[in-house]
Amino acid sequence: MPGRSFGVYGGAGGRGQAQWRRADPASTTEERRLPMLMATRGITGKELADDLLQGVSSEQMRAATRLLGAHHDGYWLRRFFEDQELADAAGQPLLDHAGAHPSIDWNAVGLLLLADRPPARKASSSEVAVLEFAASLVGRAPIQLQRVIHAVDDTEFRLLLRALMAAAYGETH
C-alpha cells in the first residue's frame, strides 16, 4: 500500500529489549512484507505484549494487550504484525507506530471486528472470542458473554478472568 509506513521489529531474539525502527517509506510493499513476516519470530507472546505496552498507561489497554500476548503465545499480536489481510479488512493498520514504540490501535481492532470480512476466516471460535473480549475491555466491541463462555476452554476462561481483574483493579491486584 503506497504511502503507508509500517514499523519493522528489530528483534529481541528472546529475552531483552526490543528495538523498533520505522520502515523506509520509499520501500515497496513487497520489500516491507518479508521483514513483517519475520517480525515476531524468536519472541514469546508475553514479550511481544510487553514491547507493545511501552508507554501505555491505560489499565484496560494493558490488560487487553497482555491477554492477547498470553493467549496461544500471542496469536493475535503476531497476526496484527504479519497478516496484511487483517489491516485491509479493518481499513487501516492494527498497530499504531506514531509514538516511540508501536502499540495496538484498538479503534482499528474494533473496525476489524465490524468488517464485512471478519477475522474468523483463519481463527477458531475461541480465538475470535478472546479478541472480542480484549476489544471489549477497551470499549471497542460489544460482546455476548454467553457466547464467549461457550467458545473458550478452561485455560482461556482463566485468562479472560485475569484480564478482567487487571482491567478493573490494575496489574498488581
N, CA, C and O of each residue as an XYZ file, in Angstrom:
692
protein
N       0.839     -1.172      0.000
C       0.000      0.000      0.000
C       0.892      1.247      0.000
O       1.516      1.559      1.014
N       0.953      1.918     -1.065
C       1.786      3.106     -1.140
C       1.376      4.136     -0.096
O       0.190      4.335      0.168
N       2.362      4.779      0.484
C       2.095      5.851      1.424
C       1.973      5.413      2.870
O       2.043      6.246      3.774
N       1.789      4.115      3.107
C       1.692      3.650      4.490
C       3.077      3.350      5.028
O       3.929      2.827      4.310
N       3.297      3.674      6.269
C       4.570      3.390      6.912
C       4.370      2.264      7.914
O       3.583      2.388      8.852
N       5.077      1.182      7.713
C       4.995      0.057      8.629
C       6.244      0.045      9.490
O       7.335      0.360      9.015
N       6.089     -0.312     10.737
C       7.239     -0.475     11.612
C       7.847     -1.837     11.363
O       7.159     -2.764     10.936
N       9.115     -1.956     11.624
C       9.811     -3.224     11.475
C      10.403     -3.584     12.818
O      11.059     -2.768     13.465
N      10.164     -4.816     13.227
C      10.687     -5.274     14.502
C      12.142     -5.631     14.332
O      12.486     -6.477     13.507
N      13.005     -4.990     15.108
C      14.438     -5.224     15.036
C      14.858     -6.468     15.770
O      16.000     -6.909     15.642
N      13.946     -7.047     16.543
C      14.185     -8.345     17.153
C      14.770     -8.294     18.531
O      15.789     -7.646     18.773
N      14.119     -8.982     19.426
C      14.687     -9.191     20.742
C      15.415    -10.511     20.757
O      16.338    -10.713     21.546
N      14.990    -11.435     19.866
C      15.644    -12.722     19.768
C      15.615    -13.481     21.070
O      16.561    -14.206     21.376
N      14.591    -13.342     21.824
C      14.496    -13.979     23.127
C      14.349    -12.901     24.174
O      13.655    -11.909     23.953
N      14.980    -13.078     25.289
C      14.864    -12.100     26.375
C      15.625    -10.831     26.030
O      16.657    -10.880     25.361
N      15.121     -9.713     26.480
C      15.805     -8.452     26.245
C      14.880     -7.424     25.647
O      13.727     -7.727     25.337
N      15.359     -6.236     25.485
C      14.554     -5.145     24.952
C      14.423     -5.261     23.442
O      15.387     -5.553     22.734
N      13.247     -5.034     22.983
C      13.005     -4.997     21.552
C      13.520     -3.684     20.996
O      13.597     -2.679     21.702
N      13.863     -3.709     19.746
C      14.291     -2.491     19.077
C      13.380     -2.280     17.892
O      13.215     -3.173     17.061
N      12.783     -1.096     17.809
C      11.834     -0.795     16.742
C      12.408      0.320     15.896
O      13.075      1.223     16.401
N      12.146      0.248     14.625
C      12.506      1.345     13.738
C      11.423      1.449     12.680
O      10.723      0.480     12.386
N      11.302      2.615     12.124
C      10.298      2.800     11.075
C      10.822      2.193      9.777
O      12.008      2.276      9.456
N       9.908      1.588      9.056
C      10.259      1.076      7.737
C      10.529      2.251      6.812
O       9.961      3.331      6.975
N      11.385      2.030      5.859
C      11.689      3.048      4.874
C      10.444      3.320      4.039
O       9.975      2.424      3.336
N       9.893      4.538      4.097
C       8.668      4.822      3.362
C       8.837      4.693      1.852
O       7.848      4.556      1.132
N      10.062      4.735      1.366
C      10.287      4.617     -0.065
C      10.281      3.158     -0.527
O      10.212      2.891     -1.727
N      10.353      2.220      0.410
C      10.375      0.814      0.024
C       9.007      0.371     -0.468
O       7.985      0.963     -0.120
N       9.002     -0.666     -1.274
C       7.744     -1.170     -1.813
C       7.067     -2.074     -0.799
O       7.673     -2.483      0.192
N       5.807     -2.380     -1.056
C       5.054     -3.271     -0.170
C       5.737     -4.622     -0.082
O       5.839     -5.189      1.006
N       6.205     -5.150     -1.203
C       6.855     -6.461     -1.193
C       8.154     -6.424     -0.383
O       8.466     -7.385      0.320
N       8.904     -5.343     -0.472
C      10.136     -5.233      0.303
C       9.843     -5.176      1.793
O      10.646     -5.648      2.598
N       8.688     -4.596      2.178
C       8.318     -4.495      3.584
C       7.741     -5.795      4.105
O       7.854     -6.084      5.297
N       7.126     -6.586      3.239
C       6.416     -7.783      3.666
C       7.341     -8.798      4.323
O       6.968     -9.376      5.344
N       8.546     -9.040      3.777
C       9.453    -10.038      4.341
C       9.850     -9.704      5.774
O       9.750    -10.580      6.634
N      10.302     -8.470      6.083
C      10.598     -8.179      7.486
C       9.363     -8.295      8.375
O       9.471     -8.706      9.530
N       8.187     -7.937      7.847
C       6.977     -8.047      8.649
C       6.667     -9.500      8.950
O       6.230     -9.817     10.056
N       6.887    -10.404      7.978
C       6.618    -11.814      8.203
C       7.553    -12.397      9.253
O       7.198    -13.350      9.946
N       8.740    -11.828      9.369
C       9.711    -12.323     10.345
C       9.666    -11.513     11.636
O      10.488    -11.719     12.529
N       8.727    -10.610     11.735
C       8.693     -9.640     12.829
C       8.606    -10.263     14.202
O       9.192     -9.731     15.145
N       7.914    -11.349     14.352
C       7.648    -11.858     15.688
C       8.303    -13.207     15.969
O       8.039    -13.810     17.010
N       9.126    -13.679     15.092
C       9.798    -14.957     15.337
C      10.878    -14.780     16.387
O      11.598    -13.782     16.389
N      10.988    -15.752     17.280
C      12.027    -15.709     18.300
C      11.651    -14.886     19.521
O      12.512    -14.589     20.350
N      10.400    -14.517     19.647
C       9.949    -13.750     20.801
C       8.630    -14.369     21.272
O       7.788    -14.740     20.454
N       8.459    -14.477     22.566
C       7.228    -15.064     23.105
C       6.080    -14.063     23.014
O       6.292    -12.864     22.829
N       4.875    -14.574     23.146
C       3.705    -13.697     23.160
C       3.759    -12.699     24.297
O       3.391    -11.536     24.130
N       4.222    -13.154     25.465
C       4.352    -12.259     26.618
C       5.356    -11.148     26.330
O       5.098     -9.985     26.639
N       6.487    -11.494     25.744
C       7.495    -10.488     25.409
C       6.976     -9.504     24.369
O       7.232     -8.302     24.450
N       6.250    -10.026     23.400
C       5.670     -9.148     22.379
C       4.676     -8.176     23.009
O       4.667     -6.990     22.677
N       3.842     -8.678     23.916
C       2.892     -7.804     24.620
C       3.644     -6.752     25.433
O       3.282     -5.576     25.411
N       4.687     -7.170     26.150
C       5.473     -6.217     26.937
C       6.045     -5.114     26.054
O       6.041     -3.943     26.435
N       6.535     -5.487     24.876
C       7.090     -4.499     23.946
C       6.023     -3.523     23.470
O       6.286     -2.329     23.328
N       4.819     -4.030     23.222
C       3.728     -3.175     22.747
C       3.169     -2.284     23.851
O       2.461     -1.319     23.564
N       3.473     -2.593     25.100
C       2.923     -1.830     26.224
C       3.816     -0.689     26.684
O       3.435      0.062     27.582
N       4.984     -0.541     26.097
C       5.859      0.550     26.498
C       5.157      1.876     26.238
O       4.781      2.178     25.105
N       4.985      2.651     27.278
C       4.342      3.956     27.160
C       2.824      3.919     27.249
O       2.186      4.967     27.156
N       2.222      2.737     27.428
C       0.765      2.635     27.541
C       0.397      2.686     29.024
O       0.890      1.880     29.813
N      -0.465      3.626     29.405
C      -0.815      3.781     30.816
C      -2.219      3.290     31.151
O      -2.513      3.038     32.320
N      -3.078      3.151     30.172
C      -4.450      2.711     30.418
C      -4.469      1.269     30.922
O      -3.960      0.365     30.260
N      -5.059      1.064     32.099
C      -5.137     -0.289     32.674
C      -5.915     -1.224     31.761
O      -5.571     -2.398     31.631
N      -6.964     -0.707     31.126
C      -7.768     -1.544     30.244
C      -6.968     -1.962     29.011
O      -7.023     -3.122     28.604
N      -6.231     -1.034     28.417
C      -5.413     -1.366     27.252
C      -4.288     -2.321     27.626
O      -3.955     -3.227     26.863
N      -3.705     -2.116     28.798
C      -2.648     -3.009     29.266
C      -3.198     -4.420     29.473
O      -2.577     -5.399     29.059
N      -4.359     -4.521     30.111
C      -4.961     -5.833     30.373
C      -5.322     -6.530     29.058
O      -5.079     -7.727     28.903
N      -5.893     -5.794     28.124
C      -6.284     -6.376     26.844
C      -5.065     -6.843     26.048
O      -5.088     -7.920     25.453
N      -4.007     -6.039     26.037
C      -2.785     -6.410     25.313
C      -2.124     -7.620     25.960
O      -1.679     -8.534     25.265
N      -2.058     -7.631     27.285
C      -1.480     -8.794     27.984
C      -2.300    -10.062     27.722
O      -1.736    -11.145     27.563
N      -3.618     -9.929     27.678
C      -4.470    -11.069     27.354
C      -4.102    -11.629     25.981
O      -3.933    -12.839     25.828
N      -3.979    -10.762     24.990
C      -3.636    -11.224     23.647
C      -2.230    -11.815     23.592
O      -1.971    -12.717     22.795
N      -1.326    -11.321     24.425
C       0.020    -11.892     24.474
C       0.044    -13.266     25.120
O       0.831    -14.127     24.726
N      -0.816    -13.476     26.110
C      -0.851    -14.754     26.825
C      -1.639    -15.827     26.072
O      -1.387    -17.019     26.243
N      -2.571    -15.411     25.258
C      -3.426    -16.372     24.552
C      -2.699    -16.965     23.347
O      -2.299    -16.244     22.433
N      -2.535    -18.274     23.359
C      -1.883    -19.001     22.257
C      -0.569    -18.349     21.843
O      -0.289    -18.173     20.657
N       0.232    -17.993     22.850
C       1.556    -17.396     22.639
C       1.509    -16.180     21.713
O       2.364    -16.017     20.843
N       0.506    -15.337     21.910
C       0.436    -14.084     21.156
C      -0.150    -14.222     19.761
O       0.204    -13.464     18.858
N      -1.046    -15.188     19.581
C      -1.640    -15.445     18.259
C      -2.102    -14.158     17.565
O      -1.697    -13.886     16.435
N      -2.947    -13.365     18.237
C      -3.470    -12.158     17.594
C      -2.397    -11.097     17.433
O      -2.377    -10.409     16.413
N      -1.513    -10.941     18.390
C      -0.452     -9.935     18.261
C       0.412    -10.242     17.043
O       0.776     -9.339     16.290
N       0.737    -11.514     16.854
C       1.525    -11.896     15.683
C       0.768    -11.609     14.394
O       1.343    -11.124     13.419
N      -0.518    -11.911     14.398
C      -1.311    -11.636     13.186
C      -1.401    -10.141     12.923
O      -1.408     -9.728     11.764
N      -1.469     -9.314     13.967
C      -1.500     -7.867     13.765
C      -0.243     -7.403     13.041
O      -0.306     -6.500     12.207
N       0.901     -8.015     13.354
C       2.151     -7.660     12.693
C       2.262     -8.263     11.303
O       2.759     -7.611     10.385
N       1.808     -9.499     11.134
C       2.159    -10.274      9.947
C       1.059    -10.402      8.903
O       1.366    -10.680      7.743
N      -0.196    -10.216      9.256
C      -1.298    -10.521      8.348
C      -1.896     -9.240      7.778
O      -2.727     -8.589      8.411
N      -1.461     -8.894      6.583
C      -1.931     -7.673      5.927
C      -3.428     -7.725      5.647
O      -4.078     -6.682      5.571
N      -3.984     -8.932      5.494
C      -5.423     -9.056      5.246
C      -6.240     -8.481      6.402
O      -7.313     -7.919      6.186
N      -5.736     -8.620      7.620
C      -6.448     -8.060      8.772
C      -6.502     -6.544      8.687
O      -7.558     -5.945      8.891
N      -5.372     -5.924      8.389
C      -5.342     -4.465      8.253
C      -6.241     -4.015      7.102
O      -6.930     -3.000      7.202
N      -6.228     -4.773      6.018
C      -7.091     -4.440      4.885
C      -8.562     -4.539      5.277
O      -9.363     -3.683      4.902
N      -8.924     -5.591      6.039
C     -10.312     -5.759      6.480
C     -10.743     -4.619      7.394
O     -11.886     -4.167      7.335
N      -9.816     -4.151      8.245
C     -10.115     -3.047      9.159
C     -10.095     -1.702      8.433
O     -10.699     -0.735      8.896
N      -9.411     -1.643      7.316
C      -9.294     -0.388      6.573
C      -8.163      0.493      7.060
O      -8.028      1.632      6.614
N      -7.351     -0.018      7.968
C      -6.206      0.729      8.490
C      -5.304     -0.235      9.256
O      -5.740     -1.327      9.622
N      -4.050      0.153      9.503
C      -3.139     -0.723     10.256
C      -3.663     -0.983     11.672
O      -4.296     -0.119     12.279
N      -3.395     -2.164     12.177
C      -3.825     -2.548     13.520
C      -2.815     -2.137     14.586
O      -3.088     -2.230     15.783
N      -1.661     -1.688     14.146
C      -0.637     -1.207     15.063
C      -0.380      0.268     14.798
O      -0.280      0.701     13.650
N      -0.278      1.020     15.866
C      -0.020      2.455     15.798
C       1.473      2.674     15.979
O       2.030      2.338     17.024
N       2.115      3.229     14.981
C       3.558      3.472     15.024
C       3.889      4.944     15.241
O       5.015      5.368     14.983
N       2.920      5.727     15.714
C       3.117      7.172     15.850
C       4.095      7.527     16.965
O       4.817      8.517     16.848
N       4.138      6.756     18.029
C       4.999      7.073     19.161
C       6.376      6.449     19.025
O       6.749      5.940     17.968
N       7.124      6.501     20.123
C       8.459      5.915     20.144
C       8.397      4.398     20.015
O       9.333      3.783     19.504
N       7.311      3.792     20.472
C       7.121      2.352     20.409
C       5.746      2.076     19.820
O       4.801      2.821     20.081
N       5.623      1.018     19.033
C       4.300      0.698     18.488
C       3.362      0.219     19.586
O       3.801     -0.280     20.622
N       2.085      0.375     19.347
C       1.067     -0.122     20.271
C      -0.132     -0.556     19.434
O      -0.235     -0.213     18.257
N      -1.031     -1.309     20.048
C      -2.221     -1.741     19.337
C      -3.137     -0.545     19.122
O      -3.376      0.240     20.039
N      -3.638     -0.417     17.920
C      -4.643      0.603     17.621
C      -6.005     -0.049     17.859
O      -6.539     -0.725     16.980
N      -6.560      0.157     19.046
C      -7.797     -0.518     19.427
C      -8.983     -0.048     18.599
O      -9.945     -0.798     18.434
N      -8.941      1.173     18.075
C     -10.002      1.614     17.162
C     -10.000      0.749     15.907
O     -11.059      0.365     15.410
N      -8.807      0.443     15.398
C      -8.692     -0.415     14.215
C      -9.175     -1.830     14.528
O      -9.806     -2.468     13.686
N      -8.885     -2.323     15.726
C      -9.365     -3.654     16.116
C     -10.896     -3.660     16.138
O     -11.519     -4.612     15.668
N     -11.494     -2.615     16.673
C     -12.947     -2.507     16.671
C     -13.508     -2.510     15.258
O     -14.527     -3.149     14.995
N     -12.849     -1.798     14.343
C     -13.274     -1.789     12.942
C     -13.121     -3.172     12.315
O     -13.958     -3.598     11.518
N     -12.050     -3.866     12.680
C     -11.829     -5.218     12.179
C     -12.980     -6.136     12.574
O     -13.459     -6.929     11.763
N     -13.414     -6.023     13.808
C     -14.494     -6.881     14.289
C     -15.833     -6.549     13.631
O     -16.735     -7.387     13.605
N     -15.965     -5.342     13.106
C     -17.183     -4.937     12.401
C     -17.101     -5.159     10.891
O     -18.083     -4.948     10.179
N     -15.952     -5.576     10.408
C     -15.708     -5.679      8.970
C     -16.603     -6.719      8.309
O     -17.059     -7.672      8.941
N     -16.841     -6.504      7.014
C     -17.605     -7.469      6.222
C     -16.894     -8.818      6.149
O     -17.532     -9.867      6.077
N     -15.563     -8.771      6.169
C     -14.764     -9.999      6.154
C     -14.138    -10.160      7.531
O     -13.021     -9.694      7.757
N     -14.828    -10.804      8.445
C     -14.325    -10.904      9.817
C     -13.040    -11.729      9.895
O     -12.729    -12.493      8.982
N     -12.302    -11.570     10.984
C     -11.028    -12.280     11.139
C     -11.198    -13.777     11.344
O     -10.208    -14.505     11.406
N     -12.429    -14.246     11.448
C     -12.681    -15.649     11.767
C     -12.271    -16.602     10.645
O     -12.201    -17.811     10.867
N     -12.004    -16.094      9.472
C     -11.638    -16.990      8.374
C     -10.443    -17.853      8.729
O     -10.383    -19.014      8.324
N      -9.502    -17.319      9.470
C      -8.293    -18.067      9.823
C      -8.205    -18.310     11.324
O      -7.140    -18.672     11.821
N      -9.275    -18.123     12.040
C      -9.233    -18.239     13.502
C     -10.358    -19.150     13.989
O     -11.418    -19.245     13.369
N     -10.102    -19.813     15.105
C     -11.129    -20.639     15.727
C     -12.142    -19.754     16.444
O     -11.914    -18.558     16.631
N     -13.248    -20.345     16.839
C     -14.260    -19.563     17.565
C     -13.711    -19.062     18.894
O     -14.070    -17.967     19.328
N     -12.854    -19.829     19.547
C     -12.283    -19.358     20.820
C     -11.302    -18.216     20.593
O     -11.233    -17.289     21.400
N     -10.541    -18.273     19.500
C      -9.606    -17.185     19.204
C     -10.362    -15.890     18.918
O      -9.956    -14.820     19.372
N     -11.444    -15.983     18.176
C     -12.263    -14.796     17.895
C     -12.894    -14.282     19.188
O     -12.948    -13.073     19.410
N     -13.372    -15.193     20.046
C     -13.983    -14.787     21.315
C     -12.981    -14.042     22.194
O     -13.338    -13.056     22.838
N     -11.741    -14.502     22.224
C     -10.711    -13.832     23.024
C     -10.431    -12.436     22.464
O     -10.289    -11.484     23.231
N     -10.348    -12.300     21.136
C     -10.126    -10.979     20.539
C     -11.288    -10.046     20.855
O     -11.072     -8.887     21.210
N     -12.508    -10.534     20.731
C     -13.676     -9.709     21.040
C     -13.683     -9.302     22.514
O     -14.015     -8.161     22.836
N     -13.322    -10.211     23.400
C     -13.270     -9.907     24.825
C     -12.225     -8.830     25.094
O     -12.483     -7.882     25.836
N     -11.038     -8.975     24.487
C      -9.977     -7.973     24.664
C     -10.447     -6.604     24.167
O     -10.249     -5.593     24.841
N     -11.068     -6.577     22.992
C     -11.555     -5.304     22.445
C     -12.646     -4.718     23.331
O     -12.764     -3.497     23.442
N     -13.439     -5.569     23.960
C     -14.499     -5.069     24.839
C     -13.921     -4.440     26.105
O     -14.520     -3.524     26.668
N     -12.764     -4.921     26.555
C     -12.135     -4.336     27.746
C     -11.775     -2.867     27.532
O     -11.737     -2.088     28.485
N     -11.511     -2.491     26.281
C     -11.156     -1.100     25.980
C     -12.307     -0.362     25.308
O     -12.118      0.719     24.749
N     -13.510     -0.955     25.364
C     -14.696     -0.286     24.855
C     -14.811     -0.249     23.348
O     -15.458      0.647     22.805
N     -14.198     -1.202     22.651
C     -14.228     -1.184     21.195
C     -15.071     -2.301     20.587
O     -15.133     -2.433     19.365
N     -15.728     -3.115     21.437
C     -16.579     -4.185     20.899
C     -17.585     -4.618     21.953
O     -17.224     -4.861     23.105
N     -18.836     -4.713     21.557
C     -19.826     -5.309     22.461
C     -19.717     -6.828     22.354
O     -19.462     -7.358     21.273
N     -19.906     -7.519     23.456
C     -19.824     -8.985     23.398
C     -21.017     -9.612     24.106
O     -21.622     -9.016     24.997
N     -21.332    -10.809     23.691
C     -22.319    -11.634     24.365
C     -21.533    -12.615     25.226
O     -20.901    -13.533     24.703
N     -21.567    -12.428     26.537
C     -20.758    -13.258     27.422
C     -21.106    -14.739     27.313
O     -20.219    -15.584     27.432
N     -22.366    -15.072     27.092
C     -22.737    -16.472     26.971
C     -22.003    -17.130     25.802
O     -21.528    -18.259     25.923
N     -21.911    -16.426     24.672
C     -21.197    -16.957     23.515
C     -19.719    -17.135     23.818
O     -19.115    -18.132     23.421
N     -19.135    -16.171     24.521
C     -17.725    -16.250     24.883
C     -17.488    -17.439     25.811
O     -16.548    -18.208     25.610
N     -18.334    -17.591     26.820
C     -18.179    -18.683     27.782
C     -18.227    -20.036     27.087
O     -17.476    -20.944     27.444
N     -19.100    -20.176     26.103
C     -19.214    -21.448     25.385
C     -18.082    -21.667     24.387
O     -17.812    -22.806     24.007
N     -17.431    -20.619     23.965
C     -16.378    -20.737     22.950
C     -15.009    -21.063     23.531
O     -14.183    -21.673     22.851
N     -14.753    -20.669     24.772
C     -13.409    -20.822     25.330
C     -13.307    -22.055     26.225
O     -14.304    -22.534     26.766
N     -12.073    -22.561     26.369
C     -11.838    -23.679     27.285
C     -11.486    -23.127     28.670
O     -11.462    -21.912     28.868
N     -11.217    -24.012     29.616
C     -10.941    -23.590     30.993
C      -9.722    -22.679     31.102
O      -9.742    -21.696     31.843
N      -8.676    -23.000     30.376
C      -7.456    -22.177     30.424
C      -7.731    -20.783     29.874
O      -7.319    -19.787     30.468
N      -8.417    -20.711     28.755
C      -8.755    -19.416     28.168
C      -9.690    -18.633     29.080
O      -9.568    -17.415     29.206
N     -10.619    -19.336     29.711
C     -11.544    -18.671     30.626
C     -10.780    -18.021     31.778
O     -11.098    -16.900     32.177
N      -9.784    -18.711     32.311
C      -8.961    -18.127     33.386
C      -8.178    -16.909     32.885
O      -8.005    -15.939     33.622
N      -7.704    -16.955     31.633
C      -7.025    -15.786     31.052
C      -7.980    -14.595     30.967
O      -7.595    -13.463     31.262
N      -9.215    -14.853     30.567
C     -10.208    -13.781     30.473
C     -10.492    -13.182     31.841
O     -10.575    -11.963     31.986
N     -10.642    -14.045     32.849
C     -10.891    -13.541     34.205
C      -9.725    -12.709     34.712
O      -9.924    -11.653     35.313
N      -8.512    -13.182     34.472
C      -7.319    -12.437     34.905
C      -7.280    -11.070     34.213
O      -6.957    -10.064     34.844
N      -7.606    -11.033     32.923
C      -7.616     -9.760     32.188
C      -8.698     -8.829     32.717
O      -8.476     -7.624     32.840
N      -9.856     -9.374     33.029
C     -10.938     -8.563     33.577
C     -10.535     -7.951     34.915
O     -10.792     -6.775     35.175
N      -9.904     -8.755     35.754
C      -9.438     -8.240     37.069
C      -8.375     -7.153     36.872
O      -8.411     -6.125     37.548
N      -7.444     -7.372     35.962
C      -6.400     -6.382     35.705
C      -6.987     -5.088     35.151
O      -6.540     -3.999     35.512
N      -7.988     -5.201     34.274
C      -8.625     -4.014     33.711
C      -9.352     -3.220     34.785
O      -9.378     -1.990     34.746
N      -9.947     -3.932     35.750
C     -10.727     -3.273     36.790
C      -9.868     -2.734     37.925
O     -10.125     -1.643     38.434
N      -8.856     -3.485     38.321
C      -8.099     -3.143     39.534
C      -6.631     -2.861     39.299
O      -5.933     -2.479     40.238
N      -6.140     -3.030     38.106
C      -4.723     -2.833     37.824
C      -3.978     -4.155     37.846
O      -4.495     -5.167     38.319
N      -2.777     -4.134     37.336
C      -1.984     -5.352     37.183
C      -1.471     -5.926     38.493
O      -1.188     -7.122     38.571
N      -1.347     -5.104     39.514
C      -0.769     -5.579     40.763
C      -1.784     -6.182     41.699
O      -1.399     -6.743     42.725
N      -3.066     -6.094     41.393
C      -4.100     -6.633     42.270
C      -4.154     -8.136     42.175
O      -4.969     -8.769     42.846
